[in-house]
């Protein structure tokens, strides 16, 4: 662990690099890291946010987005069922409810 915030060495190194490069976003699924990074004033996103952003920008299709959501839900990344429901509702909003 690096420091008192529970950041692992890799996360700490990624944060240093992000600050050096003046990155627009920091990508992590780790809750403690997300909190710490956001307190530094850096926009932070996780896997689910990136999937939804990609769909909103039409970099991936609705079908690809649904498949990505299903894979995330079956992965070791834990998010509540409510979060996944809200993600699917957001997807419906993006595509006007059409499947």
N, C-alpha and C positions, 0 to 999 in steps of 0.2 A: 504494500500500500504506500502510496506517495502522499505524504501530508496528512492532516487531520480530517479531510473531507471524504476519505475513503476512495480516492482516485487510485487506480492501479497505475503502474509505471507507464504502460502503453497509452492510457488515457491522458496522463499528465504530459507525455511527450507530444501527443496529438494536439493538446491544448496549446502548448508552447508554439508548435508549428503554426497552428491556426492564427494565433495572435501575431506571430512574425509576418505571416503572409496577409494579415488583415482580411481573413476569410469572412465571407458574408454569413455563413452558416457553420454550425458545428453539428456533426452527426453522431448520435449515440442513442442507445436504448437503455443505458444505465441511469436509473432514477437519481442517484446521488450526484452523478456527473452532470446530468441535465440541470439540476438545481444549482450547482456550483457555477456552471458555465452561464446560465441565465443571470445569475447574480453579478457576473462580470459584464453584463450588458451585451452578450453575444447571443444572437438568435440560434436556438437549438431545435433540432428535429430528430425524430426517430424513424424507424423503418416504415411504420404506418403512415406517417406524414409524407414521406418521400413517395410512397405508392400513390397516395391521394393527390399529391402535387403532380406527379407524372400523368395521372388520369386527367386532372383539370387542364393541363397543358396539352393534352392529347398526344403525349409521347407514347402512351400505351392505350390499347383499346379497352372498352368496357369488359370484354371477356378476359383479357389479360389481367385487368385489375381485379376482377372477381377471383381468378386463379391465384393471384398474388395474395389476396386477403385470405383465401383458404389455406395457402401454404403457411402464411404467418400464424394463423390460428392453430395449425397443427405443429408448429415449431416449438422450441423451448422458450420463446419470447412470451411471457405471460402478460396478457391484457384482459380486462374483464369482458364478459359477453356484451355488456352495455356499450363498451367502446367499439367493439366490432359491429354491433347493431347501428351505432351512430355513423360509423364509417360507411356501411352499406346504404344508410339513408342519404349520406352526402353524395354517394355515387349515383343514387337515384335522382337527386337534385341536379347533378351535373348533366345527366343524360335524360332529364325530363321523365324519369320513371320507366323509360323504354328499356327492355332487355334485349 
